[in-house]
Amino acid sequence: MSAPGTTPLVGIVMGSDSDWPVMEAAAEALAEFEVPYEVDVVSAHRMPREMVAYGEQAAGRGLKAVIAGAGGAAHLPGMLASVTPLPVIGVPVPLKYLDGMDSLLSIVQMPAGVPVATVSVAGARNAGLLAVRMLAAHDEELLARMRHFQDELNEQATAKGKRLRAKVEGTAGFGFGK
Ligand SMILES: Nc1c(C(=O)O)ncn1[C@@H]1O[C@H](COP(=O)(O)O)[C@@H](O)[C@H]1O
């Protein structure tokens, strides 16, 4: 899936459609920055030949980064990283057992030479934002939008401090955000 008439720049893939409720946040982050993306199910375990083909063709199709999410024995991100020269961002998807620790450790502990940028368990939004930053390194307009986004985060955090001080002290007391 990608917006009509646009070439996807980021591929969001996952081991199963059951990962979508977690992975959707990556798509939302990319959409906020109007970065075209595609989504698909690509499992290293269940469809290894298609997984290899996806990884091998990703750069040639114009993708600049791949976000790969999987749960349990999450080999998908690492296997994709082994067949594409593109940056791969891994999202550990938490399942019913082990709270995502299994996915996290499967993704994060890659052998030297095959990097996967692992985000937190269920951290798909950060995966999307990291992909935006990667693209922004070569795109001044996107860089400006990321700076604006960071300024907004700063304002929101400052407002939280102000609200908390007002609640605890009765008035907005001393603080950085005063
Ligand atoms: N970890 C992997 C891989 C893989 O790494 O290739 N393929 C599927 N899966 C994971 O299996 C879980 C259960 O999948 P089902 O819900 O389809 O049974 C999902 O979280 C998926 O990412």
The ligand as an SDF file (V2000), in Angstrom:
LIG
                    3D

 22 23  0  0  0  0  0  0  0  0999 V2000
    8.8140  -13.7520   13.8250 N   0  0  0  0  0  0  0  0  0  0  0  0
    8.0950  -14.0970   12.7590 C   0  0  0  0  0  0  0  0  0  0  0  0
    8.5560  -14.3610   11.4540 C   0  0  0  0  0  0  0  0  0  0  0  0
    9.9700  -14.2160   11.0170 C   0  0  0  0  0  0  0  0  0  0  0  0
   10.8040  -13.7210   11.8090 O   0  0  0  0  0  0  0  0  0  0  0  0
   10.2330  -14.5460    9.8650 O   0  0  0  0  0  0  0  0  0  0  0  0
    7.5150  -14.6930   10.7040 N   0  0  0  0  0  0  0  0  0  0  0  0
    6.4260  -14.6260   11.4530 C   0  0  0  0  0  0  0  0  0  0  0  0
    6.7630  -14.2690   12.7000 N   0  0  0  0  0  0  0  0  0  0  0  0
    5.8950  -13.9240   13.8130 C   0  0  0  0  0  0  0  0  0  0  0  0
    5.0240  -14.8930   14.2480 O   0  0  0  0  0  0  0  0  0  0  0  0
    4.0630  -14.2120   15.0470 C   0  0  0  0  0  0  0  0  0  0  0  0
    2.7500  -14.9740   15.0490 C   0  0  0  0  0  0  0  0  0  0  0  0
    2.1880  -14.9570   13.7610 O   0  0  0  0  0  0  0  0  0  0  0  0
    0.6730  -15.4340   13.4920 P   0  0  0  0  0  0  0  0  0  0  0  0
   -0.2000  -14.4410   14.2200 O   0  0  0  0  0  0  0  0  0  0  0  0
    0.4750  -15.3700   11.9930 O   0  0  0  0  0  0  0  0  0  0  0  0
    0.5640  -16.8310   14.0460 O   0  0  0  0  0  0  0  0  0  0  0  0
    3.9540  -12.8010   14.5080 C   0  0  0  0  0  0  0  0  0  0  0  0
    4.2820  -11.8740   15.5340 O   0  0  0  0  0  0  0  0  0  0  0  0
    4.9810  -12.7910   13.4090 C   0  0  0  0  0  0  0  0  0  0  0  0
    5.7020  -11.5810   13.2920 O   0  0  0  0  0  0  0  0  0  0  0  0
  1  2  1  0
  2  3  2  0
  2  9  1  0
  3  4  1  0
  3  7  1  0
  4  5  2  0
  4  6  1  0
  7  8  2  0
  8  9  1  0
  9 10  1  0
 10 11  1  0
 10 21  1  0
 11 12  1  0
 12 13  1  0
 12 19  1  0
 13 14  1  0
 14 15  1  0
 15 16  2  0
 15 17  1  0
 15 18  1  0
 19 20  1  0
 19 21  1  0
 21 22  1  0
M  END
$$$$
